Amino acid sequence: MPIYEQIMMQIQEKIVNGNLESGQMLPSMRVLARDLEVSIITTKRAYEELEKLGYVVMVAGKGCYVSEKKPETFQTIYRKELANNIKSMMQQAKNSGISYEDFLNEVKEQGGKVYD
């Protein structure tokens, strides 16, 4: 998974879980890039993608802020993205010859590691 997507996921989770509140200012792209030891282009792409998805609003010269949407709206957005990701993974598994049952078993096994 590309680094910018990893950054996006971390920020999305914080927003969805309420650890980042509506209207809260995020670190500048430069500061985030320095803190994570990545290129500013990487943080810029993460912020731009988050803005396209409605999680944040970027204001020229002022910074990046968590969108003013209600928390349940973020849950809805996140669930739609999750559903799309699951469909994509299932299609890849099917194309690779992995049965539906084997796919579900793998999800259960990996899920057990995450949710324990």
PyMOL commands that place a pseudoatom at each C-alpha (Angstrom):
pseudoatom trace, name=CA, resn=MET, resi=1, chain=A, elem=C, hetatm=0, pos=[0.000, 0.000, 0.000]
pseudoatom trace, name=CA, resn=PRO, resi=2, chain=A, elem=C, hetatm=0, pos=[1.450, 3.407, -0.953]
pseudoatom trace, name=CA, resn=ILE, resi=3, chain=A, elem=C, hetatm=0, pos=[2.628, 5.610, 1.919]
pseudoatom trace, name=CA, resn=TYR, resi=4, chain=A, elem=C, hetatm=0, pos=[0.102, 8.354, 1.149]
pseudoatom trace, name=CA, resn=GLU, resi=5, chain=A, elem=C, hetatm=0, pos=[-2.711, 5.794, 1.541]
pseudoatom trace, name=CA, resn=GLN, resi=6, chain=A, elem=C, hetatm=0, pos=[-1.291, 4.681, 4.881]
pseudoatom trace, name=CA, resn=ILE, resi=7, chain=A, elem=C, hetatm=0, pos=[-1.288, 8.304, 6.040]
pseudoatom trace, name=CA, resn=MET, resi=8, chain=A, elem=C, hetatm=0, pos=[-4.848, 8.729, 4.780]
pseudoatom trace, name=CA, resn=MET, resi=9, chain=A, elem=C, hetatm=0, pos=[-6.017, 5.649, 6.668]
pseudoatom trace, name=CA, resn=GLN, resi=10, chain=A, elem=C, hetatm=0, pos=[-4.484, 6.857, 9.917]
pseudoatom trace, name=CA, resn=ILE, resi=11, chain=A, elem=C, hetatm=0, pos=[-6.154, 10.253, 9.603]
pseudoatom trace, name=CA, resn=GLN, resi=12, chain=A, elem=C, hetatm=0, pos=[-9.480, 8.706, 8.513]
pseudoatom trace, name=CA, resn=GLU, resi=13, chain=A, elem=C, hetatm=0, pos=[-9.505, 6.424, 11.543]
pseudoatom trace, name=CA, resn=LYS, resi=14, chain=A, elem=C, hetatm=0, pos=[-8.800, 9.319, 13.895]
pseudoatom trace, name=CA, resn=ILE, resi=15, chain=A, elem=C, hetatm=0, pos=[-11.649, 11.324, 12.357]
pseudoatom trace, name=CA, resn=VAL, resi=16, chain=A, elem=C, hetatm=0, pos=[-14.124, 8.430, 12.331]
pseudoatom trace, name=CA, resn=ASN, resi=17, chain=A, elem=C, hetatm=0, pos=[-13.251, 7.512, 15.932]
pseudoatom trace, name=CA, resn=GLY, resi=18, chain=A, elem=C, hetatm=0, pos=[-13.632, 11.123, 17.070]
pseudoatom trace, name=CA, resn=ASN, resi=19, chain=A, elem=C, hetatm=0, pos=[-9.966, 11.561, 17.991]
pseudoatom trace, name=CA, resn=LEU, resi=20, chain=A, elem=C, hetatm=0, pos=[-9.886, 14.466, 15.534]
pseudoatom trace, name=CA, resn=GLU, resi=21, chain=A, elem=C, hetatm=0, pos=[-12.876, 16.766, 15.838]
pseudoatom trace, name=CA, resn=SER, resi=22, chain=A, elem=C, hetatm=0, pos=[-14.744, 18.754, 13.207]
pseudoatom trace, name=CA, resn=GLY, resi=23, chain=A, elem=C, hetatm=0, pos=[-12.959, 22.013, 12.490]
pseudoatom trace, name=CA, resn=GLN, resi=24, chain=A, elem=C, hetatm=0, pos=[-9.711, 20.873, 14.079]
pseudoatom trace, name=CA, resn=MET, resi=25, chain=A, elem=C, hetatm=0, pos=[-6.595, 21.991, 12.247]
pseudoatom trace, name=CA, resn=LEU, resi=26, chain=A, elem=C, hetatm=0, pos=[-4.271, 19.245, 11.045]
pseudoatom trace, name=CA, resn=PRO, resi=27, chain=A, elem=C, hetatm=0, pos=[-0.485, 19.605, 11.002]
pseudoatom trace, name=CA, resn=SER, resi=28, chain=A, elem=C, hetatm=0, pos=[0.852, 21.453, 7.986]
pseudoatom trace, name=CA, resn=MET, resi=29, chain=A, elem=C, hetatm=0, pos=[1.994, 19.294, 5.092]
pseudoatom trace, name=CA, resn=ARG, resi=30, chain=A, elem=C, hetatm=0, pos=[5.576, 20.293, 5.792]
pseudoatom trace, name=CA, resn=VAL, resi=31, chain=A, elem=C, hetatm=0, pos=[5.395, 19.448, 9.513]
pseudoatom trace, name=CA, resn=LEU, resi=32, chain=A, elem=C, hetatm=0, pos=[3.642, 16.129, 8.868]
pseudoatom trace, name=CA, resn=ALA, resi=33, chain=A, elem=C, hetatm=0, pos=[6.208, 15.222, 6.202]
pseudoatom trace, name=CA, resn=ARG, resi=34, chain=A, elem=C, hetatm=0, pos=[9.044, 16.016, 8.599]
pseudoatom trace, name=CA, resn=ASP, resi=35, chain=A, elem=C, hetatm=0, pos=[7.459, 14.109, 11.503]
pseudoatom trace, name=CA, resn=LEU, resi=36, chain=A, elem=C, hetatm=0, pos=[6.764, 11.026, 9.366]
pseudoatom trace, name=CA, resn=GLU, resi=37, chain=A, elem=C, hetatm=0, pos=[10.046, 11.337, 7.461]
pseudoatom trace, name=CA, resn=VAL, resi=38, chain=A, elem=C, hetatm=0, pos=[8.324, 11.330, 4.083]
pseudoatom trace, name=CA, resn=SER, resi=39, chain=A, elem=C, hetatm=0, pos=[8.226, 13.683, 1.123]
pseudoatom trace, name=CA, resn=ILE, resi=40, chain=A, elem=C, hetatm=0, pos=[5.978, 16.732, 1.318]
pseudoatom trace, name=CA, resn=ILE, resi=41, chain=A, elem=C, hetatm=0, pos=[4.516, 15.481, -1.982]
pseudoatom trace, name=CA, resn=THR, resi=42, chain=A, elem=C, hetatm=0, pos=[3.352, 12.362, -0.122]
pseudoatom trace, name=CA, resn=THR, resi=43, chain=A, elem=C, hetatm=0, pos=[1.579, 14.349, 2.598]
pseudoatom trace, name=CA, resn=LYS, resi=44, chain=A, elem=C, hetatm=0, pos=[0.121, 16.702, -0.007]
pseudoatom trace, name=CA, resn=ARG, resi=45, chain=A, elem=C, hetatm=0, pos=[-1.369, 13.768, -1.906]
pseudoatom trace, name=CA, resn=ALA, resi=46, chain=A, elem=C, hetatm=0, pos=[-2.805, 12.275, 1.297]
pseudoatom trace, name=CA, resn=TYR, resi=47, chain=A, elem=C, hetatm=0, pos=[-4.466, 15.586, 2.219]
pseudoatom trace, name=CA, resn=GLU, resi=48, chain=A, elem=C, hetatm=0, pos=[-5.775, 16.109, -1.324]
pseudoatom trace, name=CA, resn=GLU, resi=49, chain=A, elem=C, hetatm=0, pos=[-7.310, 12.628, -1.408]
pseudoatom trace, name=CA, resn=LEU, resi=50, chain=A, elem=C, hetatm=0, pos=[-8.867, 13.144, 2.031]
pseudoatom trace, name=CA, resn=GLU, resi=51, chain=A, elem=C, hetatm=0, pos=[-10.359, 16.391, 0.757]
pseudoatom trace, name=CA, resn=LYS, resi=52, chain=A, elem=C, hetatm=0, pos=[-11.842, 14.631, -2.295]
pseudoatom trace, name=CA, resn=LEU, resi=53, chain=A, elem=C, hetatm=0, pos=[-13.464, 12.110, 0.051]
pseudoatom trace, name=CA, resn=GLY, resi=54, chain=A, elem=C, hetatm=0, pos=[-14.898, 14.872, 2.238]
pseudoatom trace, name=CA, resn=TYR, resi=55, chain=A, elem=C, hetatm=0, pos=[-12.863, 14.224, 5.385]
pseudoatom trace, name=CA, resn=VAL, resi=56, chain=A, elem=C, hetatm=0, pos=[-10.928, 17.494, 5.342]
pseudoatom trace, name=CA, resn=VAL, resi=57, chain=A, elem=C, hetatm=0, pos=[-11.072, 20.975, 3.883]
pseudoatom trace, name=CA, resn=MET, resi=58, chain=A, elem=C, hetatm=0, pos=[-7.919, 22.704, 2.680]
pseudoatom trace, name=CA, resn=VAL, resi=59, chain=A, elem=C, hetatm=0, pos=[-7.858, 26.490, 2.881]
pseudoatom trace, name=CA, resn=ALA, resi=60, chain=A, elem=C, hetatm=0, pos=[-5.140, 28.149, 0.795]
pseudoatom trace, name=CA, resn=GLY, resi=61, chain=A, elem=C, hetatm=0, pos=[-2.592, 29.821, 3.038]
pseudoatom trace, name=CA, resn=LYS, resi=62, chain=A, elem=C, hetatm=0, pos=[-4.398, 28.766, 6.217]
pseudoatom trace, name=CA, resn=GLY, resi=63, chain=A, elem=C, hetatm=0, pos=[-4.056, 25.002, 6.431]
pseudoatom trace, name=CA, resn=CYS, resi=64, chain=A, elem=C, hetatm=0, pos=[-6.013, 21.790, 6.444]
pseudoatom trace, name=CA, resn=TYR, resi=65, chain=A, elem=C, hetatm=0, pos=[-9.015, 21.264, 8.735]
pseudoatom trace, name=CA, resn=VAL, resi=66, chain=A, elem=C, hetatm=0, pos=[-11.265, 18.345, 9.613]
pseudoatom trace, name=CA, resn=SER, resi=67, chain=A, elem=C, hetatm=0, pos=[-14.544, 18.777, 7.737]
pseudoatom trace, name=CA, resn=GLU, resi=68, chain=A, elem=C, hetatm=0, pos=[-17.530, 20.135, 9.666]
pseudoatom trace, name=CA, resn=LYS, resi=69, chain=A, elem=C, hetatm=0, pos=[-19.573, 17.033, 8.840]
pseudoatom trace, name=CA, resn=LYS, resi=70, chain=A, elem=C, hetatm=0, pos=[-21.323, 15.161, 11.631]
pseudoatom trace, name=CA, resn=PRO, resi=71, chain=A, elem=C, hetatm=0, pos=[-19.497, 12.070, 12.971]
pseudoatom trace, name=CA, resn=GLU, resi=72, chain=A, elem=C, hetatm=0, pos=[-22.160, 9.703, 11.604]
pseudoatom trace, name=CA, resn=THR, resi=73, chain=A, elem=C, hetatm=0, pos=[-21.505, 11.131, 8.133]
pseudoatom trace, name=CA, resn=PHE, resi=74, chain=A, elem=C, hetatm=0, pos=[-17.864, 10.082, 8.457]
pseudoatom trace, name=CA, resn=GLN, resi=75, chain=A, elem=C, hetatm=0, pos=[-19.009, 6.579, 9.462]
pseudoatom trace, name=CA, resn=THR, resi=76, chain=A, elem=C, hetatm=0, pos=[-21.163, 6.384, 6.322]
pseudoatom trace, name=CA, resn=ILE, resi=77, chain=A, elem=C, hetatm=0, pos=[-18.297, 7.533, 4.091]
pseudoatom trace, name=CA, resn=TYR, resi=78, chain=A, elem=C, hetatm=0, pos=[-15.906, 5.092, 5.749]
pseudoatom trace, name=CA, resn=ARG, resi=79, chain=A, elem=C, hetatm=0, pos=[-18.322, 2.165, 5.379]
pseudoatom trace, name=CA, resn=LYS, resi=80, chain=A, elem=C, hetatm=0, pos=[-18.772, 2.888, 1.655]
pseudoatom trace, name=CA, resn=GLU, resi=81, chain=A, elem=C, hetatm=0, pos=[-15.002, 2.931, 1.179]
pseudoatom trace, name=CA, resn=LEU, resi=82, chain=A, elem=C, hetatm=0, pos=[-14.695, -0.273, 3.178]
pseudoatom trace, name=CA, resn=ALA, resi=83, chain=A, elem=C, hetatm=0, pos=[-17.354, -1.972, 1.042]
pseudoatom trace, name=CA, resn=ASN, resi=84, chain=A, elem=C, hetatm=0, pos=[-15.545, -0.921, -2.149]
pseudoatom trace, name=CA, resn=ASN, resi=85, chain=A, elem=C, hetatm=0, pos=[-12.231, -2.227, -0.802]
pseudoatom trace, name=CA, resn=ILE, resi=86, chain=A, elem=C, hetatm=0, pos=[-13.800, -5.549, 0.162]
pseudoatom trace, name=CA, resn=LYS, resi=87, chain=A, elem=C, hetatm=0, pos=[-15.388, -5.931, -3.285]
pseudoatom trace, name=CA, resn=SER, resi=88, chain=A, elem=C, hetatm=0, pos=[-12.044, -5.206, -4.920]
pseudoatom trace, name=CA, resn=MET, resi=89, chain=A, elem=C, hetatm=0, pos=[-10.237, -7.747, -2.735]
pseudoatom trace, name=CA, resn=MET, resi=90, chain=A, elem=C, hetatm=0, pos=[-12.901, -10.368, -3.437]
pseudoatom trace, name=CA, resn=GLN, resi=91, chain=A, elem=C, hetatm=0, pos=[-12.626, -9.808, -7.180]
pseudoatom trace, name=CA, resn=GLN, resi=92, chain=A, elem=C, hetatm=0, pos=[-8.837, -10.140, -7.011]
pseudoatom trace, name=CA, resn=ALA, resi=93, chain=A, elem=C, hetatm=0, pos=[-9.174, -13.365, -5.018]
pseudoatom trace, name=CA, resn=LYS, resi=94, chain=A, elem=C, hetatm=0, pos=[-11.733, -14.753, -7.474]
pseudoatom trace, name=CA, resn=ASN, resi=95, chain=A, elem=C, hetatm=0, pos=[-9.516, -13.847, -10.443]
pseudoatom trace, name=CA, resn=SER, resi=96, chain=A, elem=C, hetatm=0, pos=[-6.633, -15.653, -8.713]
pseudoatom trace, name=CA, resn=GLY, resi=97, chain=A, elem=C, hetatm=0, pos=[-8.682, -18.825, -8.352]
pseudoatom trace, name=CA, resn=ILE, resi=98, chain=A, elem=C, hetatm=0, pos=[-9.307, -18.494, -4.614]
pseudoatom trace, name=CA, resn=SER, resi=99, chain=A, elem=C, hetatm=0, pos=[-12.692, -19.877, -3.634]
pseudoatom trace, name=CA, resn=TYR, resi=100, chain=A, elem=C, hetatm=0, pos=[-15.267, -17.824, -1.765]
pseudoatom trace, name=CA, resn=GLU, resi=101, chain=A, elem=C, hetatm=0, pos=[-14.959, -20.161, 1.223]
pseudoatom trace, name=CA, resn=ASP, resi=102, chain=A, elem=C, hetatm=0, pos=[-11.151, -19.845, 1.283]
pseudoatom trace, name=CA, resn=PHE, resi=103, chain=A, elem=C, hetatm=0, pos=[-11.461, -16.075, 1.014]
pseudoatom trace, name=CA, resn=LEU, resi=104, chain=A, elem=C, hetatm=0, pos=[-13.836, -15.960, 3.998]
pseudoatom trace, name=CA, resn=ASN, resi=105, chain=A, elem=C, hetatm=0, pos=[-11.577, -18.262, 6.013]
pseudoatom trace, name=CA, resn=GLU, resi=106, chain=A, elem=C, hetatm=0, pos=[-8.631, -15.960, 5.349]
pseudoatom trace, name=CA, resn=VAL, resi=107, chain=A, elem=C, hetatm=0, pos=[-10.677, -12.919, 6.382]
pseudoatom trace, name=CA, resn=LYS, resi=108, chain=A, elem=C, hetatm=0, pos=[-11.677, -14.684, 9.614]
pseudoatom trace, name=CA, resn=GLU, resi=109, chain=A, elem=C, hetatm=0, pos=[-8.096, -15.699, 10.337]
pseudoatom trace, name=CA, resn=GLN, resi=110, chain=A, elem=C, hetatm=0, pos=[-6.700, -12.223, 9.728]
pseudoatom trace, name=CA, resn=GLY, resi=111, chain=A, elem=C, hetatm=0, pos=[-9.624, -10.614, 11.532]
pseudoatom trace, name=CA, resn=GLY, resi=112, chain=A, elem=C, hetatm=0, pos=[-8.914, -12.746, 14.574]
pseudoatom trace, name=CA, resn=LYS, resi=113, chain=A, elem=C, hetatm=0, pos=[-5.394, -11.323, 14.677]
pseudoatom trace, name=CA, resn=VAL, resi=114, chain=A, elem=C, hetatm=0, pos=[-6.672, -7.757, 14.495]
pseudoatom trace, name=CA, resn=TYR, resi=115, chain=A, elem=C, hetatm=0, pos=[-9.660, -8.020, 16.828]
pseudoatom trace, name=CA, resn=ASP, resi=116, chain=A, elem=C, hetatm=0, pos=[-7.997, -10.091, 19.582]
for i in range(1, 116): cmd.bond("trace and resi %d" % i, "trace and resi %d" % (i + 1))
show_as sticks, trace
zoom trace
